């Protein structure tokens, strides 16, 4: 039977020695065009004409491995999509069942392959911290390729929800707070998965990242102008990169559940944007329309979702149960069902599922954790490390340090937890932090380790006294703390953003020893680090680096790798500052001298602790000669902006050159700063490089309250630098048309 493989077998079935040669045929995902696309439309229509209503509804029915899964529906053509299968043998069996069905329509097989399948890359927010789109694309490529090797052909990624509220546990799945940056990342991830051979699901459409109070699944209220300027651009970017499916969000948007939002799903997505793929609901979100208070029962929920534009029902089972009855009663036109089926079949044809060979379970293990994937995992983990603070050159660890105490259970994990993958499999971690450090520190340096806690997330002490004693006896303390277990990810919203459990108590005891403390954080979001910033010598931020994560941390701590990660989200000083983001609008009472009647807090600074785009290096970079190639450009023109960047430090390093603009006078208030471009460059010591950006004027506009986009004439100020505090300035004028 198809469910016979036990979970325990899954990891060993999939993990192979690194030297095995890959043998997987390339399966590039791309919308076909011209005659090929026309031929597909003909095939879709021919197939549709042969389908019974039950078979049509079957194409809209997505269910997952586990309790209640009804494998018999596959062979009867009543289930066109499955999810959460990871074992190649099981996938082969379900796909073969589909091929035995009357019309032999292959299954689309989905999984949250979000930041890895067998090889784990940093969490998506950590990948974003690399500010390296090419590397992010490669991580997605390997994730897709390994998933494909197991037989998966559809990933529920990329998540492109804008993340400005770190109380929301799912910020770890996104690319942070900036719309331009998130769009670049969304396109890179989409391209990568497609090269790897799996279809993408751009999600969650739309506004999920703005849930009120950061509480998961809560409502969102987003004005039209902000929806278009902030939340929609990364979706557009993913569709422009060829994304074939989208997932609707759990939340209600401005009072209408996203799962029943015809304005978004049909008028905007299909109408204005011309999207030809299909939209899947989120897990159970169609039946949840009852709880949202817009449907009295599942039949009405099914009807409302389908008519709004949800083509496929994930895990509610209500299309399967009720759509036929709704059609028979005349409440759902058959044409609406046909249109949804058409979209699903179109994607299956464009993906080439009818022609793809079935997965070869015997070949799959050799395609997992290959050297190519691990090389990218290591680079991504290295580049994702953000050096937030480094007093008096505490890092890299100096040869004069003769003894190091590594404290914290997180430094020695048993495996890499897969927070975003319902398959819930453990994944092999290549090295623990103490082992990786031992290998890299000069011979004779003593290195000791104490877990201090019973679990990674530090909810209770194992032996605090022993940890503090060991720390006090060492020259340098490396404390690896943060969020793990249930503290991050979906359904892990937090009202307090300190270190969970008893970790802060330990950190204070370590600081009290008087020995320098390097705080290494592995979290799913920016925490409030105000106390740590004031008391520890150095802070190294990681967003769970994956298979090679601890190795990468050791590389940075010992100076083998010069850190180059940058914050993709602002780090708040206190929860009360949230939402905190760099691209604030100006106010009529700006902060100038912090007198009472200014837009300030009376008990907190306005500025975040670490701004967007921030990250230190063991080198130092200077900027000079910001310039433009013309003083004025028409709305359809472009300006070349250039700046000279020098590595003024003593070692090679990578700098993320960031370009921000402001239009000080326009028809609506415009942000004080907006990122418009960035480039990561590696410079030798003493090297100066001219970095050039092409700024199309058409990209400098904004949407109004009716969603219309426009570019205003007038002055544009431009800043270049290594964070959102960039200081090197130039500018130009957008001429009247
Ligand atoms: C719910 C999550 O919101 C979604 O992102 C995910 O893809 C599905 N569960 C399937 O696991």
Boltz pocket constraint, residues with backbone or C-beta under 6 A from the ligand:
constraints:
  - pocket:
      binder: B
      contacts: [[A, 112], [A, 156], [A, 203], [A, 282], [A, 283], [A, 420], [A, 422], [A, 490]]
      max_distance: 6.0
